Amino acid sequence: MSDVAHTQQAPSDQPLLDTTPYGSGKDDSITDTTESAAVTQHSITINGTMISYTATAGHLVTTDMSSAQPVAKIFYVSFTANEAAPTARPITFFYNGGPGSSSVFLLLGSFGPRRIKTDMPHFTPPAPYSLEDNPDSLLDHTDLVFINPVGTGYSAAIAPGKNGDFWGVDQDAGSLKQFIKRFLSKYNRWNSPKFLFGESYGTPRTCVLTWLLHEDGVDLNGVILQSSILDYSQVGNTIGLLPTLAADAWFHKKVTVSPPPGDLPTFMSTVEKFARGPYARAQAAYPRIDREVLETLSQMVGIPPEVLIYWQLDPATGDATIFLTSLLLSDGVAVGVYDGRVTAVDTGIAGSIDPNSGSNDPTITAVGGVYTAMWNVYLNEELEYTPHGLSRRCLSHGNEGGSRSVLQQHKSGIGCGSGLEPVARSQAS
C-alpha cells in the first residue's frame, strides 16, 4: 500500500487513569501486563510552521526473547506529527542517563514541544509555575519518543522478575531494544528513518543499544550523543574538565587573564589549547612546577596560585567538588555541578546521609521544585495521563561520579540532565 494510505491520522482524545503502583526499588515488580495509553491532540508553531501533533503517554510491554513471556512494562511519551507518511517522517528515541534517570529532563527541559519556564540561573520560587511552547523542539524535524528505562518513572519489571534484573549494561540496553522493536510494530514505524538520542550515561547506552538493534535487524539512520561520556576511566580528567571550570570562572567574573576575554567561545578555544599543551606537560612534570603555567592556570580558573600548588595543579580534584565550593568561597556560596551559572549555599547533611542523593548541588536546589510540580501538571492536565501516584522519583538521575559502579548506579538519587549542563556546554554551544 502507498504511504498515503498509511498517513498518521489524528485520533480523538483518550484520557487514562492508571491504577497500577510502580515501585522503583531493586526488588520491586508489577503483575499488570496491559498496554494502555492516554492520547491527546495539540499544535505548536515552530519556525513559522504550525504542526498538529498527537501526544501519547502510556506503556508498552516487552517480552523475553527466549520464552516470549512479558518481562517489563515500559513507560513512554511520544509526539507524532499528524497527517505525515511514516516513511517520510523520521522518529527519534530519547533517554537521559544516570543510569537511573527517567527522560523528563530531555522531555520538559530540552526537546519536547512544551517546556518548563524557570528563573535559571537563579532559584525558581515556589508555585505557581507555568509551561510554554518550546521553539527549540525537534518536532519540526522528527517524531519524538521519550523512554523511561525499567525502574525509573513509571517503568517496572513484571513478576516474577525484578527491576534489578535490568540494572546492568547489557540488560538495560536489551530492554530498550525490545521496547523500540515493540514500538515500531505497534505504530507501524518499521520503515521510518530511525535515530537514537542519548544524554550522559545514555551515550554509552546508545553504543550498546545500536549494536543490539543491528544484531536484531534494525539498522539506524543516525545517533546523537549529548554530554558524552564513553570512557568512565576519564571521569575527573582535568585536561578535559579545564574548559568547563574556566567557563564557570568566566561567568562569575573570576578570570584575570590579560587582556580580558572578549567572549566565551574565544576564551574556550584558548583554554583548550592551554589544557592540551602547557598544562598537560606541567601535570606530567609535577612536582616540578613551571611558574608561568601556574600563573596562567590561576588566571584562567580564578584560584590563587598558592591554592593550586596545594591542589597539586589539579582544580578538578575530588570530581571538582573542591573547585566548585572554593571559587565563590568569599561570597559564601558554591557553584552548581550541572549548571555552572547557578550558585547556592552549600550546607546541610544530604551529602553525608546519601552520597548519591545529589547532595546540596545548587542546580537541583534551583529547579527541583518546579520540575516536580510541572511534570505532575503536564502529565495530568495536558497529556491526561493520571498514574496511581506521582512522586519525585521521576526526577532521579544517577551520579556518574558517585561511589557505586556503573552497573550499580540505578536509582542512585537526584540529579539532572539535559538543559542543566555545566556552563561551558550551555554557553558555548
C-alpha positions as CSV (number, residue, x, y, z in Angstrom):
1,M,0.0,0.0,0.0
2,S,1.1,3.6,-0.6
3,D,2.4,5.9,2.1
4,V,-0.7,8.0,1.6
5,A,-2.9,5.1,2.8
6,H,-0.8,4.9,6.0
7,T,-0.8,8.6,6.8
8,Q,-1.0,9.1,10.5
9,Q,-4.5,10.2,11.3
10,A,-5.3,12.2,14.5
11,P,-7.3,10.1,17.0
12,S,-9.7,11.7,19.4
13,D,-8.5,12.4,23.0
14,Q,-8.4,9.4,25.3
15,P,-7.7,10.2,29.0
16,L,-6.2,7.4,31.1
17,L,-6.4,6.6,34.8
18,D,-3.6,4.1,35.6
19,T,-4.2,2.4,38.9
20,T,-1.0,0.3,38.9
21,P,1.6,1.4,41.5
22,Y,5.1,1.3,40.0
23,G,7.9,0.7,42.5
24,S,11.4,2.0,41.8
25,G,13.3,-0.3,44.2
26,K,15.7,-3.1,43.1
27,D,13.3,-5.8,44.2
28,D,10.1,-4.2,43.0
29,S,7.9,-5.6,40.2
30,I,4.3,-5.5,39.0
31,T,1.9,-8.1,37.7
32,D,-0.1,-6.0,35.3
33,T,0.7,-6.7,31.6
34,T,-1.8,-4.5,29.8
35,E,-0.7,-1.9,27.2
36,S,-2.6,1.3,27.6
37,A,-2.1,5.0,26.9
38,A,-3.6,8.4,27.1
39,V,-3.9,10.1,23.7
40,T,-4.3,13.9,23.2
41,Q,-4.2,16.4,20.4
42,H,-2.1,19.5,20.3
43,S,-0.5,22.0,17.9
44,I,2.6,24.2,18.0
45,T,4.2,26.7,15.7
46,I,8.0,26.2,15.1
47,N,9.9,28.5,12.8
48,G,6.7,29.9,11.4
49,T,5.2,26.5,10.6
50,M,2.1,25.2,12.5
51,I,2.4,21.5,13.4
52,S,-0.6,19.5,14.6
53,Y,0.6,16.5,16.6
54,T,-0.6,13.6,18.7
55,A,0.8,13.1,22.2
56,T,0.7,9.6,23.6
57,A,1.6,8.7,27.3
58,G,1.5,5.2,28.4
59,H,3.1,1.7,28.4
60,L,4.3,-0.9,26.1
61,V,5.1,-4.4,27.3
62,T,8.4,-6.1,26.3
63,T,9.0,-9.8,26.2
64,D,11.8,-12.3,26.8
65,M,13.3,-13.3,23.5
66,S,13.6,-16.9,24.6
67,S,10.3,-17.6,26.4
68,A,8.2,-14.9,24.8
69,Q,6.9,-14.1,28.3
70,P,6.3,-10.5,29.3
71,V,9.2,-9.2,31.4
72,A,8.8,-5.4,31.6
73,K,6.2,-2.6,31.3
74,I,8.0,0.5,30.0
75,F,6.5,4.0,30.1
76,Y,6.9,6.4,27.3
77,V,5.7,9.7,26.0
78,S,5.6,10.2,22.2
79,F,4.8,13.1,20.0
80,T,4.0,12.4,16.4
81,A,3.1,14.8,13.6
82,N,-0.4,14.3,12.2
83,E,-1.0,13.6,8.5
84,A,2.6,12.6,7.8
85,A,3.6,9.5,5.9
86,P,5.7,7.2,8.2
87,T,8.4,6.5,5.6
88,A,8.9,10.3,5.1
89,R,8.8,11.1,8.8
90,P,11.9,10.3,11.0
91,I,11.4,9.0,14.5
92,T,13.9,9.6,17.4
93,F,14.1,7.7,20.7
94,F,15.3,9.8,23.6
95,Y,16.6,8.8,27.1
96,N,18.5,10.5,29.8
97,G,21.3,8.9,31.7
98,G,22.4,8.1,35.3
99,P,21.9,5.3,34.9
100,G,18.7,5.7,36.9
101,S,17.0,8.7,35.3
102,S,13.7,9.0,33.5
103,S,13.6,11.1,30.4
104,V,11.8,14.0,32.0
105,F,14.7,16.4,31.6
106,L,15.0,15.9,27.8
107,L,11.2,16.0,27.5
108,L,10.4,19.1,29.5
109,G,13.8,20.8,29.6
110,S,15.1,20.4,26.0
111,F,13.4,18.9,23.0
112,G,9.7,18.2,23.7
113,P,7.1,20.5,22.3
114,R,6.4,22.0,25.7
115,R,9.0,23.2,28.3
116,I,9.1,24.4,31.8
117,K,9.6,28.1,32.5
118,T,12.3,28.6,35.1
119,D,14.3,31.5,36.5
120,M,17.6,29.9,35.7
121,P,20.3,30.5,36.6
122,H,18.5,31.8,39.7
123,F,16.4,29.8,42.1
124,T,12.9,29.3,40.7
125,P,10.5,30.4,43.5
126,P,7.6,28.2,44.7
127,A,4.4,27.8,42.7
128,P,2.5,28.9,40.7
129,Y,4.7,27.8,37.8
130,S,4.0,27.6,34.1
131,L,4.7,25.8,30.8
132,E,5.3,27.3,27.4
133,D,5.6,26.1,23.8
134,N,9.2,25.2,23.1
135,P,10.6,26.9,20.0
136,D,13.7,24.6,20.2
137,S,11.7,21.4,20.0
138,L,12.8,19.0,17.3
139,L,9.2,18.1,16.3
140,D,9.6,20.1,13.1
141,H,12.3,17.6,12.1
142,T,11.3,14.3,13.6
143,D,8.7,12.5,15.7
144,L,9.8,12.2,19.3
145,V,9.7,9.2,21.8
146,F,10.9,9.7,25.3
147,I,11.6,6.4,27.2
148,N,11.8,5.6,30.9
149,P,14.1,2.7,31.5
150,V,13.0,0.0,33.9
151,G,12.9,1.2,37.5
152,T,12.6,4.9,36.5
153,G,9.5,7.0,36.2
154,Y,6.6,4.6,35.7
155,S,8.5,1.7,34.2
156,A,8.8,-1.6,36.1
157,A,9.7,-5.3,35.8
158,I,6.9,-7.8,35.5
159,A,6.8,-10.5,38.2
160,P,8.5,-12.9,38.7
161,G,11.2,-10.6,37.5
162,K,12.5,-7.6,39.5
163,N,13.7,-4.2,38.5
164,G,17.2,-5.1,39.4
165,D,17.3,-7.7,36.7
166,F,17.6,-4.9,34.2
167,W,20.2,-2.9,36.1
168,G,23.3,-3.9,34.1
169,V,24.8,-2.5,30.9
170,D,23.6,-5.3,28.6
171,Q,20.3,-5.9,30.4
172,D,19.5,-2.2,30.3
173,A,20.2,-1.8,26.6
174,G,18.5,-5.1,25.9
175,S,15.2,-3.9,27.5
176,L,15.3,-0.7,25.4
177,K,16.0,-2.7,22.3
178,Q,12.8,-4.8,22.9
179,F,10.8,-1.6,23.6
180,I,11.9,0.0,20.4
181,K,11.0,-3.1,18.4
182,R,7.6,-3.2,20.1
183,F,7.0,0.5,19.3
184,L,7.9,0.0,15.7
185,S,5.4,-2.8,15.4
186,K,2.6,-1.2,17.3
187,Y,2.8,2.1,15.5
188,N,3.8,0.8,12.0
189,R,7.2,2.6,12.0
190,W,9.5,-0.1,10.8
191,N,10.1,1.8,7.5
192,S,10.7,5.2,9.1
193,P,14.2,6.7,9.4
194,K,15.3,5.9,12.9
195,F,17.5,7.8,15.4
196,L,18.7,7.4,19.0
197,F,19.4,10.4,21.3
198,G,21.3,9.6,24.5
199,E,22.4,12.0,27.2
200,S,25.2,11.4,29.8
201,Y,25.1,7.6,30.6
202,G,22.6,7.5,27.7
203,T,25.7,7.9,25.4
204,P,27.4,4.5,26.3
205,R,23.9,3.1,26.4
206,T,23.4,4.2,22.8
207,C,26.6,2.4,21.8
208,V,25.4,-0.9,23.2
209,L,21.8,-0.4,22.0
210,T,22.9,0.4,18.5
211,W,24.8,-2.8,18.3
212,L,21.9,-4.9,19.8
213,L,19.4,-3.3,17.4
214,H,21.7,-4.1,14.4
215,E,22.0,-7.7,15.5
216,D,18.2,-7.9,15.5
217,G,18.0,-6.4,12.0
218,V,17.2,-2.8,13.0
219,D,19.7,-0.5,11.3
220,L,19.7,3.1,12.4
221,N,19.9,6.2,10.3
222,G,21.9,8.0,13.0
223,V,22.7,8.6,16.7
224,I,23.0,11.8,18.7
225,L,25.2,11.8,21.8
226,Q,24.8,14.7,24.3
227,S,27.1,15.2,27.3
228,S,29.0,12.2,26.1
229,I,30.9,10.0,28.5
230,L,32.1,6.9,26.6
231,D,35.1,6.2,28.8
232,Y,34.4,6.2,32.6
233,S,38.1,5.9,33.4
234,Q,38.3,9.5,32.3
235,V,35.8,10.9,34.8
236,G,37.6,13.7,36.5
237,N,40.3,14.1,33.9
238,T,41.5,17.6,34.5
239,I,42.6,18.3,30.9
240,G,39.2,17.5,29.7
241,L,37.4,19.4,32.5
242,L,39.6,22.5,32.5
243,P,37.5,24.4,29.9
244,T,34.3,23.8,31.9
245,L,36.0,25.1,35.1
246,A,37.4,28.1,33.3
247,A,33.9,28.8,31.8
248,D,32.5,28.7,35.4
249,A,35.1,31.2,36.4
250,W,34.4,33.4,33.4
251,F,30.7,33.5,34.1
252,H,31.3,34.5,37.7
253,K,33.9,37.2,36.7
254,K,36.8,35.4,38.4
255,V,39.0,35.2,35.3
256,T,42.0,37.5,35.5
257,V,43.8,36.9,32.2
258,S,45.1,40.0,30.4
259,P,43.6,41.2,28.2
260,P,40.2,40.1,29.5
261,P,38.4,37.5,27.2
262,G,36.1,39.3,24.8
263,D,33.7,36.4,24.6
264,L,33.3,32.8,25.9
265,P,33.9,30.9,22.7
266,T,37.2,32.6,22.1
267,F,38.2,32.1,25.7
268,M,37.3,28.4,25.4
269,S,39.5,28.0,22.4
270,T,42.4,29.5,24.3
271,V,41.8,27.3,27.4
272,E,41.5,24.1,25.3
273,K,44.9,24.8,23.6
274,F,46.4,25.6,27.0
275,A,44.9,22.4,28.6
276,R,46.3,20.1,25.8
277,G,49.7,21.8,25.7
278,P,51.4,23.6,28.5
279,Y,49.0,22.4,31.2
280,A,49.2,18.7,30.2
281,R,53.0,18.9,30.3
282,A,53.0,20.7,33.6
283,Q,50.8,18.0,35.1
284,A,53.2,15.3,33.8
285,A,56.2,17.1,35.3
286,Y,54.7,17.7,38.8
287,P,56.1,18.1,41.5
288,R,58.3,20.4,39.4
289,I,56.3,23.5,38.8
290,D,56.5,25.9,35.8
291,R,55.7,29.2,37.4
292,E,54.4,30.7,34.1
293,V,52.0,27.8,33.6
294,L,50.9,28.0,37.2
295,E,50.1,31.7,36.9
296,T,48.2,31.2,33.6
297,L,46.2,28.4,35.2
298,S,45.4,30.6,38.2
299,Q,44.2,33.4,35.9
300,M,42.0,31.1,33.9
301,V,40.2,29.3,36.8
302,G,40.1,32.1,39.3
303,I,42.0,30.2,42.0
304,P,45.1,31.6,43.7
305,P,48.5,30.0,42.7
306,E,49.2,29.0,46.3
307,V,46.0,27.1,46.5
308,L,46.6,25.4,43.1
309,I,50.0,24.2,44.4
310,Y,48.3,22.7,47.4
311,W,45.9,21.0,45.0
312,Q,48.8,19.6,43.0
313,L,47.8,21.7,40.0
314,D,44.5,19.8,39.8
315,P,41.5,22.0,40.1
316,A,39.3,19.0,39.2
317,T,40.4,17.0,42.3
318,G,37.5,15.3,44.0
319,D,35.3,15.4,40.9
320,A,35.9,19.2,41.0
321,T,34.0,19.5,44.3
322,I,36.8,21.5,45.9
323,F,36.8,23.9,43.0
324,L,33.0,24.3,43.0
325,T,33.0,25.1,46.7
326,S,36.1,27.3,46.6
327,L,35.5,29.6,43.5
328,L,33.0,31.8,45.3
329,L,34.0,31.0,48.9
330,S,34.3,34.7,49.8
331,D,30.6,35.0,48.8
332,G,29.6,32.1,50.9
333,V,28.2,30.1,48.0
334,A,29.0,27.1,45.9
335,V,28.8,26.7,42.1
336,G,26.4,24.1,40.5
337,V,27.8,20.9,39.2
338,Y,25.2,20.6,36.4
339,D,24.9,24.2,35.5
340,G,27.9,26.3,36.5
341,R,25.9,29.6,36.3
342,V,23.9,28.6,39.4
343,T,25.0,29.3,42.9
344,A,23.6,28.5,46.4
345,V,24.7,28.0,50.0
346,D,26.4,24.6,50.2
347,T,25.4,23.5,53.7
348,G,23.3,20.7,55.0
349,I,23.6,17.0,55.6
350,A,22.1,15.5,52.4
351,G,25.5,14.5,51.0
352,S,26.6,12.9,54.3
353,I,23.4,10.9,54.6
354,D,23.4,9.7,51.0
355,P,26.4,10.5,48.8
356,N,24.5,9.6,45.7
357,S,21.5,11.9,46.5
358,G,22.7,14.9,44.6
359,S,23.9,16.3,47.9
360,N,23.3,20.1,48.0
361,D,24.0,20.8,44.4
362,P,22.8,24.3,43.6
363,T,21.3,23.3,40.2
364,I,19.0,20.8,41.8
365,T,18.1,23.3,44.5
366,A,17.2,25.8,41.8
367,V,14.9,23.6,39.7
368,G,13.9,20.6,41.7
369,G,10.6,22.1,42.9
370,V,9.5,23.4,39.5
371,Y,10.3,20.2,37.7
372,T,8.5,18.1,40.2
373,A,5.3,20.2,40.2
374,M,5.2,20.8,36.4
375,W,5.8,17.2,35.4
376,N,2.8,16.3,37.5
377,V,0.7,19.1,36.0
378,Y,1.8,18.3,32.4
379,L,1.1,14.6,32.8
380,N,-2.3,15.1,34.4
381,E,-3.7,18.2,32.7
382,E,-2.2,18.3,29.2
383,L,-1.3,14.6,28.5
384,E,-4.3,13.5,30.5
385,Y,-2.5,10.5,32.0
386,T,-3.1,10.1,35.7
387,P,-0.9,7.5,37.4
388,H,-1.5,5.7,40.7
389,G,1.0,8.0,42.5
390,L,3.1,11.0,41.4
391,S,6.5,11.2,43.0
392,R,9.8,12.8,42.7
393,R,11.4,9.5,41.6
394,C,10.6,10.6,38.0
395,L,13.4,13.1,38.6
396,S,16.0,10.6,39.8
397,H,19.3,10.7,38.0
398,G,22.3,8.6,38.8
399,N,25.5,10.2,39.9
400,E,28.2,9.2,37.4
401,G,30.9,10.3,39.8
402,G,29.4,8.6,42.8
403,S,30.7,5.8,44.9
404,R,29.0,2.9,43.1
405,S,30.0,1.3,39.9
406,V,28.2,1.9,36.6
407,L,26.4,-1.4,36.9
408,Q,25.0,-0.5,40.4
409,Q,24.1,3.2,39.9
410,H,20.5,2.7,39.0
411,K,18.3,4.7,41.4
412,S,21.3,6.4,42.8
413,G,19.5,9.6,43.5
414,I,18.5,13.0,42.5
415,G,20.5,14.6,39.7
416,C,19.7,16.1,36.4
417,G,20.1,16.0,32.7
418,S,19.8,17.9,29.5
419,G,19.2,21.6,29.9
420,L,21.1,21.6,33.2
421,E,24.6,21.1,31.9
422,P,27.8,23.0,33.0
423,V,28.2,26.5,31.7
424,A,30.9,25.6,29.2
425,R,28.5,23.5,27.3
426,S,25.4,25.6,27.7
427,Q,27.1,28.9,26.8
428,A,29.5,27.8,24.2
429,S,27.1,25.6,22.2
